[in-house]
Amino acid sequence: MQRREFITLIGSAAAAWPLTARGQGATPTRYIAWLGLGHAGTPSPYLDSLRTGLRELGWVEGRNLKIVAFWATGREDMEGVAREVLASDPDVVVTQELMAIAMRNLQSPKPVVFGFSGDPVDGKLVESWARPGTNFTGMSYLAIELVGKRIELLKEWLPQTRRIAILARPQHPGAHLEQQATEAVVKKLGIDFSYFPYQSQSFLPARDLNELGTAFRSILQDRCDALVVFPDSAMYEVSDRIAQFALEAKLPSVSGWSPFAQKGLLMTYGPNVRELYRTLARYTDRILRGAKPADLPVEVPAKFYLAINQKTARSLGLEIPPTLLTRADEVFE
């Protein structure tokens, strides 16, 4: 497998380059290594968003910036690819999701900027959110307060809901915090819940499907009224199968990122993950200009999006309440 993708983008540079930068002399080319999940040649909306953010800050590939993309396909080759990244001697490493864990395991001497769906303290990436104190910083889209909000939205739509199934990956850093938040809100709403772990050890949809099937059978036996999916990158890789199961079981389903709704879940409420990678350009820019990751607080998203899959609603025989429809940021057909 070709692990590296060299990307050079030249054109419209003058329009994208800030006036302050134009007045300066030639600057040396800086090198960013992207460490992501997937395959070389496969489009990555997250890498595209990072590039967009960097261009907006005056970093032009082919002029003052080089980006090299490295791809891991799963847990088995994460650290091997991470070693390749470090051997290439980048100025900054930008990681997607659990690739940051691989860099942590190697005690990366390079600055690492992460987009992470879990708790970075629980994942031992940083010492604290406010003062990372390590070579790592970035954004986490683990919004604990939204766990309850998603269940409240589900209850608003389907007030007859009495018991929900929670499908979660226990290995995900922060999953225990999401479970605690769930327990708090269901008590308030008078709802019972059951927790169903998906013991996934990899990130590819062709693996660990027996574990997923076991969770599905347990959910059916529990006779729940709805399904809540804790979002992370591994869970997203099997989101089409989860959506298919929920539809066949006639279970209204909710999760945290709009791509889950696009895959077929009924509803999602949470951050725009793609936009967060655009924000990571700001961290990368500051580090390239001399800031230390240890001093840059980990941020969380400030804006959240409601997405509804109208086709799924019709398949379940559900009418979308006008109050929810008008509040929706995205409606998938």
N, C-alpha and C positions, 0 to 999 in steps of 0.2 A: 504493500500500500504506500502510495506516495503521501508522506505526511505533511509536506510543505507546499504552500501555495504562495507564490510571489506575485504580488499585486502592485502594478504601477499605474497610477492614474494621472495623466497630464492633460491639461486643458482648462480654460476658464480660470486660470490661477490668479490672474490679476484681480478679477472681480471678487474672488473669495478671500484674498489676502488683505488683512486690515491695513489702513493707511499708515499706521505707526510702523508696521513692519516693512512697508514698501520703502520708507525713507531710510532704512538701515542698510548696511552692506550685506553681502552674501553671508548666510548663516550655515553652519555645518549641518549635514543631514543627520537626523536622530533616528534611532531604530526602535520600533515597537514590535514585540513578539505577541501575537494573539494565540492563546491556548484555549481551544474550543472542543466541543463535543460534536463529532460527525465525521465526514469524509471530505478530502480535498475535492474541489469541484462542485460540491453541494452548496447551493445558495444559503447564506446565513444572514437573516434579517438583523441579528444582533451585531454582527461585525459591520454590516452596512450602516447601522445606526451610529456605531462608534466612529466610522469614517466621516459621516456627515457632521458629527459634533466637532471632530478635529479640524475639518475644513473651515467650519464657522469660526474657529479660534486661530486661523491663519496657518495651519499645518497642511502643506500641500505635498502629496506623494509625488516623488520624482523631482522635487525642488528642495525641500528641507526635511522631508520625512520618508522613511521606508517602513512598510508594514510587511511582516512575514507571518503567515498563518500556519499553525501546527494543529493537527487534529488527533484526538484520541477517540477510539471507538467504544471504550468501556473500561471497567475497573482494571482489567487485565493489563492494559498497555498505558494507563494513565501516567505512572511514574516514569516509564521508559521515554515517553514523549516529553514529559517535563524535563528530563535530563537533556534531551536534545535542545530544548528551549534554552536552558542555562548555558549549554555549550556554545550556543550561537552568540552569546554575550550581548543581549539586548540592553537598551537604556531603561526600558520599562516593560514589564510583562502585564498584559491585560487578560484576565481569565474569565471563562464562562462557567458559572456554577461550581460543581465539585472539583473542577480542575484546580481550584485554589487549594483544596486539601492536598493534592499531589505536590504542589509547590511548597506547602507547609511541611510535608513529610521530608522533603529534601532540604529543609532549612534554607530556603532561597536567600542568597545574599543580594539579589536584585529587588528593586521596588516592584511590588505586585498590586495591581488595582483589580478588584473583583466585583462582579455582579453575582450575588449570592442569595439564594432563596431561603437559606436557613439563618440561624442565630450565629453570627461570626464569633461571639465569645464562647458559646457552646461548642462550636467547631474548632476552637483553639487557634483561630486566625489572628485575633487581636486580644489585648488584655482588657479593654473596655471600649464601649462604643465612642465615648467622648475623647479618649486618649488611647488610640490603638497600641502605641508603644512597641510596634514591630515594623517589619518591612511591608506590612499589608494594610490596605485601606480600600474603601469603595462604598458600594451601596448594598443594602440588604432589602429585599422585598418581602421579608417575613413580617406581615402586619398582624400582630396577635389580636388587636382590637377588631379586625375585620372578620375574624372567625365567627364571632357572635352576630355581627351585622348580616353576614350571609344567611345565617339561620333565621334571623328576624325577617329578612326579605322573603325567604321561603315560606315562613309562617304567615306573612302578610298576604302572599299570593294564595296559599293553601292553608287556611285556618284550621282545617280538619286534621292536619298533621299531628300525630300523637307519638310516633316513634321514628327515629332516624338512624340510619346506618352511617358510621364514619369509616371511610376507607383511607388508610394512611400508611406511610412507609416509616416504620420505627427508626430506621437508620438515619433518617433525615434530621440533621441538627435543628432542634427547636420543636420537633414533633410533640414532645411531652408538654411544651408550653401551649401549643394549639389544643391539645387534649384538655388541659386544665381550663382554658378559655371556653371550650365547648361545654364542659361540665357546669361552669358558672351560668352560662346563658340558658341552657336547656332547663335548669331548675327554675329560673325566672319565668320562662315561657310555659312551664308545665309540660315539657316534652321529655320522654325517655329516649335513651340512645344506647347503641351497642358499638363497640370499637372492633374493627376488623383490620388486622395488620396485613400488609402486603410485603413479604420478606424478600424484596428485590435486592440482588447483589450487583446488578449490572444496569446499563442504560439503554440496551437495545431491545426493541419490542419482541424479537424472536426468542428471548431468553426469559426464564423465570415464569413462563406462562402457566405452568402447573400450580405455582403458588397463587397466581392471580385467580385461576379457576377455583381453587380451594376457598379463597375469600368470597368469590361470587356465590358458591353453593351455601356457604354459611350465612350470607346476607339473605338469601332466599328462605332458608329455614327459619330465620329470625322474624320474618313477616313484618319488615319495616315499611313505613309509608313513603320514605324519601331517602336519597343518598347524598351525603356530603363528602367531597373528595378534597383532602389536603393537598395543595399543589406543590410539586417540585419537578425538577427536570426529568427524573426517572419516571415519575407518574405521568408526565405529559407524553412520554414516549409510548405509553400504552393507553392514551386517552381515547383513541378511536375504539378500542376494545371495551373500555369502561362505558363509553357512550352507547355502544351496541347492546351491552348487557343491560344497562339502565332502561333502554327503550324496550327491549324484549320483556323485561321484568315489570314494565309499567311503573318505573320509579322516577319521579321528578328528581333531577340531580343538580347540584350546585357546586362550584369550585371557585378558584381565586383569580385566574388569568383568562382574558378573553379568548385566547386560542383554544381553551378547553370547550368553550361554547361553540366556537367555529367547528370543532371536531364533532359536536353533536350533543354535548351536555346542555341541559335546559337553560341554565343561567350561571353567570359568574359575576363576581364583584371583587375588584382589587386593582392593583397598579397596572399601568401599561408597561410591560416588561421591556418591550422594544425601545420605548422612550428612555428607560433607565440607562440603557447602554449608550445612548446619546449623551446622557449626563456624565457618564464615566469619562468622557473626553475632557471634561473640566478637571477631574482629578489628574488625569494623565498629563494635561497641559501644565498644571502647577508643579508636578514632580519634574517634568522636563525643564522647567524654569528654576529648579533649585529647592522646592519644598520637600520635606521629609514625610513619608507616609505615616510615621509614628505620630506626627502632629496634626494630621488631617482627620477629623472625626468621621466615623461611619455614618452615612445618612440613610434615611428611609424615605419612601415616596411621599409626596405631599398631596397628590391628586389621585383619585380612584375612579374607576370606570365600571359601569353596569352594562353587561352584555346579555342579550337574550337570543336564543335560537328559536325562531318562529316556526320553523319546520318541525322541530322536536315537540314544541307545544301542540301543534296540530296533531301530530302522531299520537300524543298522549291524551288527546281530546280535551286539552286545556285552553281556555280563553285567557289571553294576557290582559290583566287589569289595566285600564287606561292610565291609572296613576303610575304604574311601573313602566308602561310603554313610553310615556312622555319623559320619564327620567332616564331612559336607556340611552347610553352613548353609542352603542352598536346593536343592530338587530340583524341577525344572520337568517337568510332564507334557506 
